[in-house]
Amino acid sequence: MYDLVVVGAGPYGLSIAAHAAAAGLRLRVLGRPMASWRDHMPTGMFLKSEPWSSNLSDPTGDRTLSAYCASRGLPAEHGSPMSIGTFTDYGMWFAEQAVPEVEERTVTAVRPRGAGFLVGTREGESIPARTVALAVGVMPLVHVPRTLMGLPPDLASHSSHHNDLSRFKGRHVTVIGAGQAALETAALLSEEGATAQVVARAGRIAWNSTPQPLHRSLARSLRDPHCGLGTGWPSWVFAETPWAVRRLPAAARVRIASTALGPAGAWWLRERVESGVPVVLGHRLRTAAARGDGVRLEFTTADGSRRTVETEHVIAATGFTTDLARLQMLDPGLRAGLRRVAGGRGPQLNGRFESSHRGLFFAGLLAAPSFGPAMRFVYGAGFTAPHLVGGVRRRVGGPPRRR
């Protein structure tokens, strides 16, 4: 029986695996390495976070994004956006360097068995484990407005469903949303030769400001501190003290996880959008229906009137939902019995990311209602991995095994 099975091989899964391997735990790591980044983000996208705040976590702290870039003569500079391709390559390198083995298997079932679990895969294997860490990323949690759900995939999709936007060349595409995914997707569509527009219910587009220099006067640093999620004291608290966020009342945590660091475009994207993409604000989607080879969208405007938009394809850049019900791999009885954070649909976790079911741990977005918005970003892996693996070691007991 394995001490730990890690389900997922993105930044959180790989970071957990690196710490577990260093602790001598007997583990399996199942999933396609960096799958969301490799398969669900279009060529040409950039990281929104700074390179120094985009590290995966290993116990030595040596396998940073900067170290990877330095070894290959690539820039990793504060205030200079980094391509998703470079970050993806870094994640693959991290997996090779810090994780004993990542098995590209698809987990289809996690069931209780005795004092542990049985993890089933699409490939037909049943793996006994004392503990399981679910680091499944965001793809099981894709949120598409109910209005669009009845449309076929050739007419409507989610922004995470595309790694190549060139197929939309010469077509009219409407992107729904007001955050980075919507704005960057629309800019890339326009640059690929599509006629793209953004339609959002928000009354304005929020744009992040240009990053402040890392080295500033003490007074400026105290007034507006840097952190892994940007600058300012609220962001600093969310980024650097997730343990403190967890001590807040449940209702406050749910609100913070869903609203803090809300939709906004990166500073370096603004000119590309404003120079080439029409943005329509204050429009709430009411209905969507297939019409010939396209879609007819009906919106309610800010003044209460209605507006109809005809488009050939609609992309919902509407984010992800923190909802345990989306994890169909979890045994239904196990899933139903998990305690939720009051007022939310995410699992209630202790200080070491363990759920109410002994030995079952969660990482990433599903941990946000417990630990705050840092869990929505790569930066949160640095806090999650050592604390979660500490919880696993407590649960399995005994001295660590040496490989």
Secondary structure, DSSP 8 states (H G I E B T S, - for coil): -EEEEEE--SHHHHHHHHHHHHTT--EEEES-TTHHHHHSS-TT-B-SS-GGG-----TTS---HHHHHHHTT----TTS--BHHHHHHHHHHHHHHH-S--B---EEEEEEETTEEEEEETTS-EEEEEEEEE---SGGGB---GGGTTS-TTTEEEGGG-S--GGGTTSEEEEE-SSHHHHHHHHHHHHTT-EEEEE-SSSS--B------SS--HHHHHHS-EETTEESHHHHHHHH-HHHHHTS-HHHHHHHHHHTT-S-B-GGGHHHHHHH--EE-S-EEEEEEEETTEEEEEEE-TTS-EEEEEESEEEE---B---GGG-TTB-HHHHHHS-B-TTSSSB---TTSB-SSTTEEE-GGGGHHHH-GGGGSGGGHHHHHHHHHHHHHHHH-SS----
